[in-house]
Every structure is written in C-alpha cells, then in structure tokens.
C-alpha cells in the first residue's frame, strides 16, 4: 500500500510547448501545463464542459523526453506526486501553488514530425 501514497495519474493535452530549464551543469527540468476535460449534464440537461489546468514539473529523463517529443497539443498520460508550495508576490500577498512532479510520462498520440 505504500506505493499508493501521494500518487496522481492524469491524461490530458499540453497547453504550450514544454519550457526547458538547464540546471546543475548537464541536468535539466521541464515545466509543462496539461489540460484535462470533463463533460457532464447539469440540472437543466445542458452539456457542460469543465477544463482543469495542471502545473507539471519533470526532471532528468522525463525532462529530456518532454524536450524531444512533446509540443503544444500533445496528448500525454502522466503519473507523479503532488507538491504544495507557497510564496509572497510583489504586493506581499501569500500565494499557494500545487505542482505535480512527474515519475512517469507516456505520449499517447504520434510523435511530432520534427522529433528525431
């Protein structure tokens, strides 16, 4: 049961190309935004679509995969863990963020033509 603690699995589409940032000499990280959609009928019978945006961070091999194969609109399945952070903005207001740190990533569509 220990493997089930703090685990997130999502399938969605990238909202933008991955933002790649090098760090610590030869390592890199990738920042992604993934949209997930949910459709349901409300009390009036109208079809409602709800989109949620998720902040994703990938390190090491997952970051390299994102750099090589992912582009805006790519459909991906990810698995990771939630991380909560807080910071003070320029006005001194405390803000909170929720990020997903990727442990697994899978491209569900075909790879882009420009990828090797």
Phi and psi in degrees as a GROMACS rama.xvg file:
@    title "Ramachandran Plot"
@    xaxis  label "Phi"
@    yaxis  label "Psi"
@TYPE xy
-62.3544  -28.621  UNK-2
-71.4719  -13.1504  UNK-3
-90.4692  -4.59911  UNK-4
-75.5563  133.865  UNK-5
49.9382  56.2827  UNK-6
-119.342  134.104  UNK-7
-126.612  135.544  UNK-8
-128.413  129.827  UNK-9
-136.864  148.923  UNK-10
-124.863  126.405  UNK-11
-165.69  -170.98  UNK-12
-117.582  142.345  UNK-13
-68.7408  134.315  UNK-14
-85.5545  -15.0019  UNK-15
-159.348  165.572  UNK-16
-61.6982  148.292  UNK-17
-60.1183  142.107  UNK-18
-98.0354  113.691  UNK-19
-99.7438  130.317  UNK-20
-127.553  121.069  UNK-21
-76.6655  149.481  UNK-22
-155.136  159.251  UNK-23
49.6244  56.8656  UNK-24
66.321  -90.3092  UNK-25
-104.793  13.2444  UNK-26
-101.147  161.558  UNK-27
-146.3  162.003  UNK-28
-130.751  154.568  UNK-29
-123.534  133.969  UNK-30
-106.19  128.317  UNK-31
-128.989  156  UNK-32
-124.57  128.313  UNK-33
-119.298  133.015  UNK-34
-101.867  132.948  UNK-35
-116.099  144.111  UNK-36
-119.777  144.325  UNK-37
-133.603  132.988  UNK-38
-117.933  138.483  UNK-39
-156.525  165.879  UNK-40
-101.143  132.296  UNK-41
-81.8441  -176.471  UNK-42
-60.5619  -27.9544  UNK-43
-84.739  -0.827906  UNK-44
86.0546  5.31086  UNK-45
-82.5473  141.544  UNK-46
-76.7494  125.074  UNK-47
-118.584  134.305  UNK-48
-112.753  127.634  UNK-49
-116.609  123.924  UNK-50
-108.906  130.933  UNK-51
-114.293  137.984  UNK-52
-105.731  138.314  UNK-53
-125.105  134.26  UNK-54
-89.4308  124.989  UNK-55
-122.323  139.797  UNK-56
-126.682  132.906  UNK-57
-123.914  141.373  UNK-58
-120.503  162.512  UNK-59
55.2885  -130.05  UNK-60
-60.026  -35.404  UNK-61
-66.2226  -37.4879  UNK-62
-65.5947  -40.9754  UNK-63
-65.6482  -39.0126  UNK-64
-61.2545  -46.9598  UNK-65
-59.6487  -43.3281  UNK-66
-61.9242  -41.4953  UNK-67
-81.4553  -34.5413  UNK-68
-121.282  -16.4876  UNK-69
-100.992  139.352  UNK-70
-139.081  169.242  UNK-71
-51.682  131.428  UNK-72
93.3186  -14.1886  UNK-73
-57.3066  135.739  UNK-74
-90.9432  126.928  UNK-75
-133.998  155.031  UNK-76
-112.893  131.739  UNK-77
-128.3  153.609  UNK-78
-132.412  139.161  UNK-79
-169.349  -161.064  UNK-80
-130.961  150.22  UNK-81
-81.7046  141.023  UNK-82
-133.919  128.08  UNK-83
-104.502  134.952  UNK-84
-133.275  161.408  UNK-85
-138.965  154.978  UNK-86
-155.579  165.56  UNK-87
-102.714  129.929  UNK-88
-80.5335  -176.925  UNK-89
-61.8247  -25.8813  UNK-90
-88.9954  2.74235  UNK-91
82.5742  12.0474  UNK-92
-88.9263  132.421  UNK-93
-74.9146  126.439  UNK-94
-116.883  152.3  UNK-95
-122.532  143.479  UNK-96
-130.871  152.853  UNK-97
-123.332  122.751  UNK-98
-119.05  155.525  UNK-99
-113.09  121.485  UNK-100
-92.2934  118.778  UNK-101
-72.1455  135.383  UNK-102
-110.552  -25.7268  UNK-103
-143.219  144.096  UNK-104
-142.759  141.811  UNK-105
-138.674  126.9  UNK-106
-80.1242  122.436  UNK-107
-90.9285  -29.2064  UNK-108
-91.8508  -166.305  UNK-109
-82.9018  154.976  UNK-110
-72.4046  150.741  UNK-111
-62.2203  151.122  UNK-112
-61.7207  -27.6024  UNK-113
-81.2098  -10.2207  UNK-114
-76.948  149.597  UNK-115
